Amino acid sequence: MTNLTPNEIDVLNGIAYHEMSRSNGATPDDISDTGTYCWVDDFSATLTGAQVKGVLSSLVQKNLIMVHDERNDDNTVDFTPEGFAAFQANDRGE
């Protein structure tokens, strides 16, 4: 399992519980319940948007998430299977 920082765990939970995800903010039971718009200001209550962007970059490098360029302001973010497992291992039940 990949070692995660507290900020990475925070953002993974922010993505998983995002109100615009397929699970509509509820606990995702399956990777297919995840995926949302990449709105960085919504992914953490404690980090700035710039800090979240840095964490997202780290999560991409660790192959835990994928950010999809939709060629507009509403890019999307999805978990990889490894990322969903990492979220489940660190689920804070938000």
Wavefront OBJ file of the C-alpha trace (Angstrom):
o trace
v 0.000 0.000 0.000
v 1.201 3.501 -0.817
v 2.169 5.714 2.109
v -0.139 8.714 2.265
v 0.236 12.085 3.932
v -2.594 13.511 6.049
v -3.275 16.024 3.249
v -3.540 13.240 0.666
v -5.996 11.373 2.901
v -7.979 14.602 3.325
v -8.237 15.151 -0.429
v -9.043 11.493 -1.190
v -11.955 11.776 1.238
v -12.956 15.104 -0.284
v -13.127 13.543 -3.724
v -14.976 10.422 -2.526
v -17.604 12.385 -0.603
v -18.042 15.237 -3.067
v -21.690 16.181 -3.483
v -21.380 15.971 -7.266
v -19.968 12.434 -7.247
v -22.047 9.541 -8.517
v -22.836 8.612 -4.892
v -24.053 12.206 -4.321
v -21.953 12.728 -1.183
v -22.807 9.369 0.399
v -20.211 6.731 1.211
v -19.145 5.173 -2.098
v -19.465 1.403 -2.011
v -17.709 0.814 -5.294
v -15.282 2.638 -7.559
v -18.165 3.153 -9.990
v -19.824 5.368 -7.325
v -16.943 7.842 -7.501
v -15.837 10.458 -9.958
v -16.676 14.113 -9.869
v -15.837 17.518 -11.231
v -12.326 18.611 -10.325
v -13.341 21.593 -8.206
v -10.307 21.962 -5.943
v -11.966 24.393 -3.538
v -14.432 21.644 -2.579
v -11.920 18.889 -1.767
v -10.666 20.161 1.606
v -11.971 22.331 4.407
v -8.447 23.088 5.651
v -6.259 23.435 2.543
v -6.164 26.308 0.068
v -6.980 25.709 -3.577
v -3.273 25.950 -4.436
v -2.430 23.369 -1.778
v -5.132 21.012 -3.055
v -3.708 21.325 -6.576
v -0.325 20.213 -5.226
v -1.920 17.263 -3.424
v -3.819 16.301 -6.586
v -0.540 16.320 -8.499
v 1.001 14.038 -5.876
v -1.993 11.673 -6.058
v -1.680 11.534 -9.862
v 2.048 10.754 -9.563
v 1.228 7.955 -7.108
v -1.322 6.596 -9.636
v -4.206 6.994 -7.164
v -6.355 9.379 -9.203
v -6.796 10.454 -12.823
v -7.655 14.021 -13.804
v -9.386 14.243 -17.158
v -8.992 17.404 -19.220
v -12.463 18.163 -20.523
v -11.109 21.223 -22.384
v -13.211 23.578 -20.311
v -13.350 24.723 -16.700
v -15.037 21.535 -15.507
v -12.321 18.887 -15.624
v -13.169 15.638 -13.873
v -11.323 13.424 -11.415
v -11.651 9.660 -10.882
v -9.982 7.139 -8.614
v -7.778 4.425 -10.011
v -8.445 0.999 -8.482
v -5.387 1.566 -6.247
v -6.710 4.986 -5.282
v -10.121 3.645 -4.344
v -8.454 1.000 -2.173
v -6.340 3.731 -0.547
v -9.484 5.783 0.114
v -11.272 2.768 1.633
v -8.301 2.095 3.915
v -8.435 5.735 5.071
v -12.189 6.430 4.915
v -13.109 9.021 7.536
v -16.845 8.548 6.981
v -17.505 12.120 6.031
l 1 2 3 4 5 6 7 8 9 10 11 12 13 14 15 16 17 18 19 20 21 22 23 24 25 26 27 28 29 30 31 32 33 34 35 36 37 38 39 40 41 42 43 44 45 46 47 48 49 50 51 52 53 54 55 56 57 58 59 60 61 62 63 64 65 66 67 68 69 70 71 72 73 74 75 76 77 78 79 80 81 82 83 84 85 86 87 88 89 90 91 92 93 94
